[in-house]
Amino acid sequence: MRSDAGRGGRARSRGIAAALGALTLTLAGCLGSPDGAGVDVVAPDTLDAADTADVEEVELPEPVEVPPTGTCPAGVVGGKLGRTRLLIGGDVSEYVFTELPVDMRAMSFNGPIPDGDRTIIDFLNHTAGGGAVPLVTYRGWEALAGAPPGLAEIQALQRGDLVSAYLADYRRFCRDVGELVGFRAIIHLEPDLAGHAQRAADDPASVPVALAAAGATECAGLGDDFGGLGRCLVRIARAEAPYALIAVHASSWANGPDAFFEVDPQYDPFPSAGRVGAFLAAAGGDEADLVALEMSDRDAAYDGRWWDDRDLAEPNFARAILWAKQVGRVLDAPILWWRVPFGNMLLEDTCGRYRDNRLDYVFDHVDELVEANVLGVSFGAGADCMTTGDTDDDHFLRRERDYVQSGGALLCGGK
């Protein structure tokens, strides 16, 4: 288990406050109250200075772990989360969160994060108190760079003032995540940023980044390139949020044609997956815990990008799962499918109610997913007007409830 020493004593200086907060969350979980009703969740910063005396004598509770269900990376990481079965959850509303037990609850944060803002801390406390793993996505560079996704935002990484402001904002984010003790969260780093960097150059060392100008201790000696930046992001998270698990993001279009939507039946997904995995490994992915991927950020009936759920025609689910599995094999990391559309085939294709077949495919093929080293699936809407867990006529609720009642699917297939 990692030590809190890397946090420069910050955890110790707030020891009693953090320990009390974690104890309250533990009571909330034991009482079985998904939203913490009737339980007063104490935030560390709300306690008086007198309450934090003798902090050196306080032992912070460590997250509960369980033996891995198998030898694949998903089983090992699941054990660190205290889980033995495929995690199902997503970016769900309070209504959905209180209706049934989800394994994880997701939220995305687009920087910059205002000073004094408690949104992240409150989300973490509430989610963990409800018995779910918090999945927090940090997507800060695009806003700070002031450039659209793509080559322009990658070129902006050469500006030292922007990189310095970015790392300061990211550190603030990680410190907020680090306030959650006694539980683990998952930090999902910068969806698609590495994909755009690989589109610029297939070697992260060939993508210049003004990293030294930022002056971050964790970045010292890592090199002024995208590989150094990726490793620096992982190491800052380790220092500021030592109990968190870290997910890098793999983009299916980062190296050549989009592997998830290629229609050529002779297309071999392995070379592309290997190159994407190697790029991520050289940019800190070999120091991370998971790799996250997107099936699509839009409902299929909205943009016409369907996958064949019979796995006969291209594109299809089987090939996408195979591509993801290969990326995970390169990184020796489990797969987290992120922001899978909520749509279902009974909707009428209006704003907020577009059809998609991915959610039902996931629930109908959980055994195939765990066999492919998948740790979890997080559903979400990638844009306005996409289907959500509140607009799908409770379809997600019914499928998730059935999954929970079935006992779930053992990670690694139990092997």
C-alpha positions as CSV (number, residue, x, y, z in Angstrom):
1,M,0.0,0.0,0.0
2,R,1.3,3.4,-0.9
3,S,2.3,5.8,1.9
4,D,0.8,9.3,2.4
5,A,4.4,10.6,2.8
6,G,4.4,11.9,-0.7
7,R,1.8,14.5,0.2
8,G,4.2,16.5,2.2
9,G,2.4,16.0,5.5
10,R,-0.9,17.5,4.2
11,A,-2.8,14.3,5.1
12,R,-1.3,14.4,8.6
13,S,-2.2,18.0,9.1
14,R,-5.8,17.2,8.5
15,G,-5.7,13.8,10.1
16,I,-8.5,14.0,12.6
17,A,-10.8,15.8,10.2
18,A,-10.2,13.3,7.4
19,A,-10.5,10.3,9.8
20,L,-13.8,11.6,11.1
21,G,-15.1,12.1,7.6
22,A,-14.1,8.6,6.6
23,L,-15.7,7.2,9.8
24,T,-19.0,9.0,9.0
25,L,-18.9,7.6,5.4
26,T,-18.3,4.1,6.8
27,L,-21.4,4.5,9.0
28,A,-23.4,5.6,6.1
29,G,-22.5,2.5,4.1
30,C,-23.2,0.2,7.1
31,L,-26.6,1.8,7.5
32,G,-27.4,1.1,3.9
33,S,-28.4,4.6,3.1
34,P,-27.5,5.3,-0.6
35,D,-27.8,9.0,-0.3
36,G,-26.5,9.4,3.3
37,A,-30.0,10.3,4.6
38,G,-30.0,10.6,8.3
39,V,-26.2,10.5,8.4
40,D,-24.2,13.7,8.9
41,V,-21.3,13.6,6.5
42,V,-18.5,15.7,8.1
43,A,-16.3,17.5,5.6
44,P,-12.7,18.0,6.8
45,D,-12.6,21.8,6.2
46,T,-15.7,22.4,8.4
47,L,-13.9,21.4,11.6
48,D,-12.3,24.0,13.9
49,A,-8.6,24.2,14.4
50,A,-9.0,22.9,17.9
51,D,-10.5,19.7,16.5
52,T,-7.2,19.0,14.6
53,A,-4.9,19.0,17.6
54,D,-2.4,16.1,18.1
55,V,-2.7,15.2,14.4
56,E,0.5,13.2,14.4
57,E,-1.2,10.5,16.5
58,V,-4.1,9.8,14.1
59,E,-3.9,6.8,11.8
60,L,-5.9,7.3,8.6
61,P,-8.0,4.4,7.6
62,E,-6.9,2.5,4.5
63,P,-9.3,1.3,1.8
64,V,-10.7,-2.2,2.3
65,E,-9.3,-4.7,-0.2
66,V,-10.3,-8.2,-1.0
67,P,-8.4,-11.1,-2.6
68,P,-8.4,-10.9,-6.4
69,T,-11.0,-13.1,-8.2
70,G,-8.5,-14.1,-10.8
71,T,-5.0,-13.5,-12.2
72,C,-6.0,-11.0,-14.9
73,P,-5.4,-7.3,-14.2
74,A,-9.1,-6.7,-13.7
75,G,-9.2,-9.1,-10.8
76,V,-6.2,-7.5,-9.2
77,V,-7.5,-4.0,-9.5
78,G,-10.9,-5.1,-8.5
79,G,-9.4,-6.5,-5.3
80,K,-7.9,-3.1,-4.6
81,L,-11.4,-1.6,-4.9
82,G,-12.9,-4.3,-2.7
83,R,-14.9,-5.7,-5.6
84,T,-15.0,-9.1,-7.1
85,R,-17.6,-8.6,-9.9
86,L,-17.9,-6.5,-13.0
87,L,-18.6,-2.9,-12.0
88,I,-21.6,-1.3,-13.6
89,G,-22.6,2.4,-13.1
90,G,-22.2,5.7,-14.8
91,D,-23.0,9.4,-14.8
92,V,-26.4,9.0,-13.1
93,S,-28.7,11.5,-11.5
94,E,-29.6,11.5,-7.8
95,Y,-32.9,9.8,-8.7
96,V,-31.1,6.8,-10.3
97,F,-28.4,6.7,-7.6
98,T,-31.0,6.4,-4.8
99,E,-33.2,3.9,-6.7
100,L,-30.7,1.0,-6.9
101,P,-27.1,0.2,-5.9
102,V,-24.7,1.1,-8.7
103,D,-21.0,0.0,-8.4
104,M,-19.6,3.3,-9.5
105,R,-20.8,6.8,-10.1
106,A,-19.1,9.1,-12.6
107,M,-18.7,12.8,-12.9
108,S,-16.5,14.9,-15.3
109,F,-14.7,18.0,-14.3
110,N,-13.6,20.5,-16.9
111,G,-11.0,22.9,-15.6
112,P,-10.1,25.4,-14.3
113,I,-11.5,24.5,-10.9
114,P,-12.4,27.6,-8.8
115,D,-10.6,28.2,-5.5
116,G,-12.7,27.0,-2.6
117,D,-15.0,25.0,-4.8
118,R,-16.2,21.8,-3.0
119,T,-18.0,20.1,-5.8
120,I,-15.4,17.4,-6.2
121,I,-15.1,16.7,-2.4
122,D,-18.9,16.6,-2.0
123,F,-19.3,14.3,-4.9
124,L,-16.6,11.9,-3.6
125,N,-18.1,11.8,-0.1
126,H,-21.6,11.4,-1.2
127,T,-20.7,8.7,-3.8
128,A,-18.5,6.7,-1.4
129,G,-21.1,7.1,1.4
130,G,-23.7,5.5,-0.9
131,G,-21.5,2.5,-1.4
132,A,-20.2,3.3,-4.9
133,V,-16.8,3.8,-6.3
134,P,-16.3,7.5,-7.5
135,L,-15.1,7.8,-11.0
136,V,-13.9,11.4,-11.6
137,T,-12.8,12.5,-15.1
138,Y,-10.4,15.4,-15.3
139,R,-10.5,17.3,-18.6
140,G,-8.7,20.5,-18.0
141,W,-6.3,21.2,-20.8
142,E,-8.8,22.1,-23.5
143,A,-10.3,25.0,-21.6
144,L,-6.9,26.3,-20.4
145,A,-5.4,26.0,-23.9
146,G,-8.2,28.0,-25.4
147,A,-8.0,25.8,-28.5
148,P,-10.3,23.3,-30.0
149,P,-9.6,19.6,-29.7
150,G,-6.9,18.5,-32.1
151,L,-3.6,19.7,-33.4
152,A,-4.1,23.3,-32.1
153,E,-4.4,22.1,-28.4
154,I,-1.4,19.9,-28.8
155,Q,0.7,22.8,-30.2
156,A,-0.5,25.0,-27.2
157,L,1.4,22.6,-25.0
158,Q,4.6,24.5,-26.0
159,R,3.5,27.5,-24.0
160,G,5.0,27.3,-20.5
161,D,2.6,29.8,-18.9
162,L,-0.4,27.6,-20.0
163,V,1.3,24.3,-18.9
164,S,2.1,25.9,-15.5
165,A,-1.5,27.0,-15.0
166,Y,-2.7,23.6,-16.1
167,L,-0.6,21.6,-13.7
168,A,-1.6,23.9,-10.8
169,D,-5.2,23.4,-11.6
170,Y,-4.7,19.6,-12.0
171,R,-2.9,19.5,-8.6
172,R,-5.9,21.3,-7.0
173,F,-8.1,18.6,-8.5
174,C,-5.9,15.8,-7.2
175,R,-5.8,17.3,-3.7
176,D,-9.6,17.4,-3.6
177,V,-9.6,13.7,-4.6
178,G,-7.0,13.1,-1.9
179,E,-9.5,14.3,0.8
180,L,-11.3,11.0,0.4
181,V,-9.6,8.5,2.8
182,G,-10.7,5.0,3.7
183,F,-12.1,4.6,0.2
184,R,-10.6,4.5,-3.3
185,A,-11.7,6.7,-6.2
186,I,-10.7,6.3,-9.9
187,I,-9.1,9.3,-11.6
188,H,-9.7,9.3,-15.3
189,L,-7.1,11.4,-17.1
190,E,-7.8,13.7,-20.1
191,P,-10.0,11.7,-22.5
192,D,-8.6,11.9,-26.1
193,L,-5.7,14.2,-25.3
194,A,-3.2,11.4,-25.9
195,G,-5.1,10.4,-29.0
196,H,-4.6,13.9,-30.5
197,A,-0.9,13.8,-29.4
198,Q,-0.4,10.5,-31.2
199,R,-2.1,11.9,-34.3
200,A,0.6,14.6,-34.3
201,A,3.5,12.1,-33.8
202,D,3.6,8.4,-33.1
203,D,6.3,8.8,-30.5
204,P,5.4,10.9,-27.4
205,A,9.0,12.1,-27.2
206,S,8.4,13.9,-30.5
207,V,5.5,16.0,-29.2
208,P,7.1,19.0,-27.5
209,V,5.7,20.2,-24.1
210,A,7.1,23.1,-22.1
211,L,7.2,21.0,-19.0
212,A,10.3,22.3,-17.3
213,A,8.8,25.8,-17.3
214,A,5.9,24.6,-15.0
215,G,8.4,23.9,-12.2
216,A,6.4,20.9,-10.8
217,T,8.6,18.8,-8.5
218,E,7.1,15.6,-9.9
219,C,8.1,16.7,-13.5
220,A,11.8,17.2,-12.8
221,G,13.9,15.3,-15.3
222,L,11.0,13.8,-17.2
223,G,11.7,15.6,-20.5
224,D,10.0,18.5,-22.3
225,D,7.7,16.2,-24.3
226,F,4.3,14.5,-24.1
227,G,5.9,11.4,-22.5
228,G,7.1,13.6,-19.7
229,L,3.8,15.3,-19.3
230,G,1.9,12.0,-19.1
231,R,4.3,10.6,-16.4
232,C,4.1,13.9,-14.5
233,L,0.2,13.7,-14.4
234,V,0.4,10.2,-13.0
235,R,3.0,11.1,-10.4
236,I,1.1,14.2,-9.2
237,A,-1.9,12.1,-8.7
238,R,0.1,9.5,-6.7
239,A,1.5,12.3,-4.5
240,E,-1.7,14.2,-3.9
241,A,-4.3,11.3,-3.9
242,P,-2.3,8.2,-2.9
243,Y,-5.4,6.0,-2.5
244,A,-6.8,6.8,-5.9
245,L,-6.4,4.5,-8.9
246,I,-5.5,6.2,-12.2
247,A,-6.9,5.5,-15.6
248,V,-5.3,6.7,-18.8
249,H,-7.4,7.1,-21.9
250,A,-7.0,5.1,-25.2
251,S,-8.6,6.6,-28.4
252,S,-9.5,4.1,-31.1
253,W,-8.7,6.7,-33.8
254,A,-5.3,7.7,-32.5
255,N,-3.3,5.7,-35.0
256,G,-4.8,5.5,-38.5
257,P,-8.5,4.6,-39.2
258,D,-10.9,4.5,-36.3
259,A,-10.6,0.9,-35.3
260,F,-14.1,0.9,-33.8
261,F,-15.8,2.0,-37.0
262,E,-13.7,0.4,-39.8
263,V,-16.0,-1.4,-42.1
264,D,-13.3,-3.5,-43.9
265,P,-13.9,-7.2,-42.8
266,Q,-10.2,-7.9,-43.4
267,Y,-9.1,-5.1,-41.1
268,D,-6.7,-6.4,-38.4
269,P,-7.2,-4.5,-35.1
270,F,-4.0,-5.8,-33.4
271,P,-1.3,-3.5,-35.0
272,S,-3.3,-0.4,-34.3
273,A,-4.1,-1.5,-30.7
274,G,-0.4,-2.3,-30.2
275,R,0.8,1.1,-31.3
276,V,-1.8,3.0,-29.2
277,G,-0.9,0.9,-26.2
278,A,2.9,1.5,-26.8
279,F,2.3,5.3,-27.1
280,L,0.3,5.4,-23.8
281,A,2.9,3.2,-22.1
282,A,5.6,5.7,-23.1
283,A,3.4,8.6,-21.8
284,G,2.9,7.2,-18.3
285,G,0.4,4.5,-19.0
286,D,2.8,1.9,-17.7
287,E,2.6,3.6,-14.3
288,A,-1.2,3.8,-14.2
289,D,-3.8,1.3,-13.0
290,L,-6.4,1.1,-15.7
291,V,-7.1,2.1,-19.3
292,A,-10.4,3.8,-20.2
293,L,-12.0,3.7,-23.7
294,E,-15.2,5.0,-25.3
295,M,-17.5,3.0,-27.5
296,S,-19.1,6.2,-28.7
297,D,-20.0,9.5,-27.2
298,R,-23.3,9.7,-29.1
299,D,-26.4,7.5,-29.3
300,A,-26.2,5.5,-32.6
301,A,-29.5,6.8,-33.9
302,Y,-28.3,10.4,-33.4
303,D,-25.2,10.1,-35.6
304,G,-25.9,6.9,-37.5
305,R,-22.8,5.1,-36.2
306,W,-24.2,1.7,-35.3
307,W,-22.4,-1.5,-34.3
308,D,-23.8,-4.9,-35.3
309,D,-24.9,-6.5,-32.1
310,R,-24.9,-9.9,-33.8
311,D,-21.2,-9.5,-34.4
312,L,-21.5,-10.5,-38.0
313,A,-21.1,-7.3,-40.0
314,E,-18.6,-4.6,-39.5
315,P,-18.2,-2.6,-37.4
316,N,-19.2,-4.7,-34.4
317,F,-18.8,-5.2,-30.7
318,A,-16.5,-8.2,-30.8
319,R,-13.8,-6.4,-32.7
320,A,-14.0,-3.3,-30.5
321,I,-13.7,-5.5,-27.4
322,L,-10.8,-7.4,-28.9
323,W,-9.0,-4.0,-29.7
324,A,-9.5,-2.8,-26.2
325,K,-8.2,-6.1,-24.7
326,Q,-5.0,-5.8,-26.8
327,V,-4.4,-2.3,-25.5
328,G,-4.9,-3.6,-22.0
329,R,-2.5,-6.4,-22.6
330,V,0.2,-3.9,-23.8
331,L,-0.2,-1.9,-20.6
332,D,-0.9,-4.9,-18.3
333,A,-4.0,-3.0,-17.2
334,P,-7.7,-3.7,-17.0
335,I,-10.3,-2.1,-19.3
336,L,-12.9,0.5,-18.2
337,W,-15.5,1.3,-20.8
338,W,-16.5,4.9,-20.2
339,R,-19.5,6.9,-21.2
340,V,-21.3,4.1,-23.0
341,P,-24.6,5.6,-24.4
342,F,-27.8,5.1,-22.4
343,G,-30.0,4.7,-25.4
344,N,-32.2,1.7,-26.0
345,M,-34.1,0.3,-29.0
346,L,-37.6,1.3,-27.7
347,L,-37.1,5.0,-27.9
348,E,-38.5,7.3,-30.7
349,D,-35.3,9.3,-31.6
350,T,-36.2,12.7,-30.3
351,C,-34.0,15.0,-28.2
352,G,-33.0,13.1,-25.0
353,R,-34.5,9.8,-26.3
354,Y,-32.3,8.5,-29.1
355,R,-32.0,4.7,-29.7
356,D,-28.8,2.8,-29.2
357,N,-28.0,-0.9,-28.8
358,R,-24.8,-0.7,-26.7
359,L,-26.4,-0.7,-23.2
360,D,-28.3,-3.9,-23.9
361,Y,-25.3,-5.5,-25.5
362,V,-23.3,-4.8,-22.4
363,F,-25.9,-6.4,-20.1
364,D,-26.4,-9.3,-22.5
365,H,-22.6,-10.1,-22.7
366,V,-21.2,-9.5,-19.3
367,D,-19.5,-12.9,-19.4
368,E,-17.6,-12.0,-22.6
369,L,-16.6,-8.7,-21.0
370,V,-15.0,-10.2,-17.9
371,E,-13.2,-12.7,-20.1
372,A,-11.8,-9.8,-22.0
373,N,-10.2,-8.2,-18.9
374,V,-12.9,-5.6,-18.4
375,L,-13.1,-4.1,-14.9
376,G,-16.2,-2.0,-15.4
377,V,-18.7,-0.2,-17.6
378,S,-19.7,3.4,-17.0
379,F,-22.7,4.8,-18.9
380,G,-23.1,8.4,-19.8
381,A,-24.3,11.0,-22.3
382,G,-21.6,12.6,-24.3
383,A,-23.6,15.6,-25.5
384,D,-26.8,17.5,-25.1
385,C,-29.9,15.7,-26.4
386,M,-28.4,12.3,-25.8
387,T,-30.4,9.7,-23.8
388,T,-29.8,9.7,-20.1
389,G,-30.7,7.5,-17.2
390,D,-33.6,9.9,-16.5
391,T,-35.0,9.9,-20.1
392,D,-34.8,6.2,-21.0
393,D,-38.1,5.1,-19.4
394,D,-36.1,3.5,-16.6
395,H,-34.5,1.0,-19.0
396,F,-31.1,1.3,-17.4
397,L,-32.7,0.9,-13.9
398,R,-34.3,-2.4,-14.9
399,R,-31.3,-3.8,-16.6
400,E,-29.0,-2.8,-13.7
401,R,-31.5,-4.2,-11.1
402,D,-31.6,-7.5,-13.0
403,Y,-27.8,-7.6,-13.1
404,V,-27.5,-7.0,-9.4
405,Q,-30.1,-9.7,-8.6
406,S,-28.3,-12.2,-10.8
407,G,-25.2,-11.9,-8.6
408,G,-23.1,-10.2,-11.3
409,A,-20.2,-11.5,-13.4
410,L,-17.0,-12.5,-11.6
411,L,-14.0,-10.5,-12.8
412,C,-11.6,-12.4,-15.0
413,G,-14.4,-14.9,-15.5
414,G,-13.3,-16.3,-12.1
415,K,-10.1,-17.6,-13.6
